[in-house]
């Protein structure tokens, strides 16, 4: 028997803490992009991993999101930055 994928969106109660994993070129450039997108005083930015070649850096961005729209806006703005390759 084949299982069907869940089509329902998960229920998230806002405001809530949220963790974005941001991966890009150069740790300083990734952190600068984050600081331009969100208030640095309202989040925690933590260096996570560096690729074996040293080209890619991942950074954890922890912050409170107040709504789905807020969460999606942060995701879109970070994703659009030239130094950022992925936002998870």
Backbone bond lengths (Angstrom), bond angles and torsions (degrees), N, CA, C in turn:
res aa  C-N    CA-C-N  psi(-1)  N-CA   C-N-CA  omega(-1)  CA-C   N-CA-C  phi
1 X - - - 1.440 - - 1.533 108.91 -
2 X 1.304 116.46 131.53 1.450 122.72 -178.61 1.530 109.98 -88.50
3 X 1.343 116.59 132.37 1.460 120.88 178.37 1.517 109.92 -82.73
4 X 1.321 116.67 142.65 1.455 121.98 176.05 1.521 109.21 -92.37
5 X 1.311 114.40 141.12 1.462 119.83 177.72 1.528 109.23 -70.10
6 X 1.302 115.88 145.47 1.461 121.64 178.47 1.529 109.00 -70.39
7 X 1.304 116.96 125.25 1.455 121.66 -178.43 1.529 112.35 -96.99
8 X 1.323 117.82 -13.91 1.461 121.26 -177.05 1.533 110.63 -78.45
9 X 1.338 115.52 142.47 1.449 120.46 174.88 1.524 108.83 -73.90
10 X 1.333 117.15 143.71 1.463 118.41 176.89 1.525 110.51 -67.74
11 X 1.314 116.01 148.27 1.466 120.72 178.26 1.520 107.77 -84.93
12 X 1.313 115.84 120.85 1.464 121.92 178.66 1.518 107.64 -119.85
13 X 1.319 115.98 125.81 1.466 121.07 178.13 1.525 109.19 -91.18
14 X 1.326 115.26 116.37 1.463 121.47 -179.87 1.514 109.41 -99.72
15 X 1.336 117.26 151.69 1.459 128.77 -5.36 1.523 110.35 -70.87
16 X 1.342 115.07 154.83 1.459 120.38 179.86 1.520 109.84 -154.86
17 X 1.331 116.77 157.06 1.465 119.30 175.57 1.534 109.42 -70.04
18 X 1.325 116.68 146.14 1.465 120.62 -179.68 1.518 108.92 -139.96
19 X 1.325 116.20 143.12 1.456 122.15 177.93 1.513 108.91 -116.69
20 X 1.326 115.83 119.34 1.460 121.98 172.73 1.519 107.15 -102.65
21 X 1.315 117.51 136.29 1.466 122.30 170.93 1.524 104.68 -101.41
22 X 1.319 116.88 119.14 1.461 122.22 -175.99 1.528 108.07 -114.08
23 X 1.331 116.69 124.49 1.459 122.07 -176.93 1.518 108.43 -120.91
24 X 1.329 115.13 129.49 1.455 118.17 -179.07 1.512 112.52 -160.38
25 X 1.322 114.32 -171.13 1.452 122.64 -177.96 1.522 108.34 -90.34
26 X 1.331 116.26 119.50 1.458 120.93 178.33 1.517 113.24 74.28
27 X 1.317 117.22 120.01 1.462 121.44 -177.74 1.511 113.47 -60.17
28 X 1.335 117.09 -41.50 1.456 120.52 179.94 1.512 112.29 -64.90
29 X 1.316 116.50 -37.73 1.458 120.63 179.62 1.529 111.11 -69.28
30 X 1.321 116.90 -37.03 1.465 121.04 177.85 1.522 109.44 -65.50
31 X 1.318 116.36 -46.16 1.463 120.09 179.62 1.528 111.29 -63.87
32 X 1.321 118.19 -37.91 1.461 121.88 177.52 1.525 110.60 -63.38
33 X 1.325 117.41 -41.59 1.473 121.38 177.69 1.522 110.53 -62.19
34 X 1.327 116.57 -40.46 1.469 120.62 178.58 1.522 109.79 -63.92
35 X 1.332 117.14 -45.86 1.463 120.95 -178.35 1.531 111.80 -63.33
36 X 1.328 117.93 -30.37 1.469 121.19 177.16 1.525 111.53 -75.78
37 X 1.334 116.61 -21.00 1.467 121.10 -176.68 1.515 112.53 -93.55
38 X 1.327 117.58 -39.62 1.467 121.29 -177.25 1.524 109.80 -127.15
39 X 1.313 116.06 159.77 1.461 122.28 176.84 1.532 108.39 -69.75
40 X 1.306 116.06 116.59 1.468 120.77 -177.31 1.523 112.46 -60.61
41 X 1.334 117.75 -23.37 1.460 121.32 179.37 1.529 112.41 -78.01
42 X 1.334 116.94 -13.84 1.463 119.72 -177.11 1.522 112.90 -109.46
43 X 1.332 116.32 17.20 1.463 118.93 -179.10 1.525 110.26 -146.47
44 X 1.317 114.46 168.02 1.457 121.33 174.54 1.523 106.62 -119.26
45 X 1.334 116.33 124.05 1.457 122.14 179.02 1.519 107.25 -111.96
46 X 1.336 115.96 122.32 1.454 121.22 -176.62 1.520 109.90 -128.31
47 X 1.331 116.84 125.98 1.463 120.14 174.97 1.518 107.96 -63.36
48 X 1.332 116.88 139.55 1.451 120.55 -175.66 1.528 111.64 -113.90
49 X 1.326 117.63 -76.48 1.468 120.87 -177.63 1.519 110.60 -135.60
50 X 1.327 114.87 160.20 1.461 122.65 175.01 1.517 106.90 -125.58
51 X 1.339 116.62 136.79 1.467 120.19 179.87 1.523 109.84 -63.29
52 X 1.321 116.47 162.23 1.466 120.91 -178.12 1.522 112.12 -61.71
53 X 1.317 118.30 -27.10 1.465 121.80 178.11 1.529 111.86 -86.82
54 X 1.327 116.92 -12.35 1.455 121.58 -179.49 1.517 113.52 82.65
55 X 1.328 117.79 1.26 1.460 121.13 -177.28 1.527 112.01 -76.58
56 X 1.329 116.70 -41.26 1.463 120.74 -175.18 1.526 111.35 -106.94
57 X 1.317 114.45 138.57 1.465 122.07 178.72 1.514 108.30 -124.14
58 X 1.326 116.38 140.54 1.465 119.42 173.23 1.524 108.52 -112.72
59 X 1.318 113.66 143.19 1.460 121.98 -176.74 1.520 107.76 -132.91
60 X 1.331 116.73 137.11 1.460 121.22 173.96 1.523 108.83 -92.82
61 X 1.320 115.38 130.36 1.461 121.98 176.41 1.515 107.07 -115.51
62 X 1.342 115.94 112.54 1.457 121.63 178.26 1.521 108.28 -107.81
63 X 1.339 114.94 128.82 1.455 119.19 -179.91 1.515 110.07 -159.12
64 X 1.306 115.88 168.41 1.455 120.59 174.58 1.523 108.13 -93.70
65 X 1.329 115.77 129.91 1.460 120.56 174.30 1.520 107.22 -106.53
66 X 1.339 116.00 140.35 1.460 119.72 -173.73 1.519 113.36 -97.60
67 X 1.336 116.73 -14.06 1.465 120.24 -179.75 1.528 109.09 -163.46
68 X 1.313 115.48 168.12 1.464 119.94 175.94 1.526 110.15 -62.99
69 X 1.325 116.84 -38.74 1.457 120.70 178.63 1.529 110.92 -62.15
70 X 1.323 116.77 -42.00 1.460 121.84 178.48 1.529 110.14 -62.28
71 X 1.324 116.60 -48.04 1.469 122.07 179.13 1.524 110.73 -58.87
72 X 1.329 117.08 -45.87 1.465 120.95 -178.72 1.529 112.25 -68.38
73 X 1.340 116.96 -34.73 1.466 120.30 177.90 1.522 110.77 -64.30
74 X 1.329 116.93 -44.78 1.466 120.92 177.91 1.526 109.53 -60.20
75 X 1.327 116.83 -45.79 1.470 121.64 179.00 1.538 110.55 -57.85
76 X 1.333 117.20 -48.42 1.472 121.21 -177.75 1.529 111.36 -63.63
77 X 1.326 116.70 -44.79 1.460 119.91 -177.97 1.521 111.83 -65.24
78 X 1.327 116.48 -41.84 1.460 118.87 177.81 1.528 110.71 -66.34
79 X 1.323 117.09 -43.67 1.467 121.66 -178.96 1.528 112.18 -61.36
80 X 1.324 117.31 -29.48 1.461 121.62 -176.86 1.531 113.12 -80.12
81 X 1.319 117.85 -13.87 1.463 120.60 -176.95 1.524 110.61 -71.14
82 X 1.319 116.81 138.61 1.465 122.80 -175.29 1.536 112.85 -62.25
83 X 1.327 118.92 -31.01 1.471 121.70 -178.08 1.531 112.90 -83.09
84 X 1.314 117.13 -12.26 1.474 120.65 -175.78 1.521 110.54 -101.41
85 X 1.318 115.11 128.73 1.466 120.87 -178.81 1.533 111.68 -96.94
86 X 1.340 117.79 -38.94 1.470 121.84 -177.50 1.524 110.34 -142.55
87 X 1.318 115.46 146.20 1.459 121.88 170.29 1.520 106.25 -129.48
88 X 1.297 116.33 122.95 1.462 121.53 -179.54 1.521 109.60 -116.05
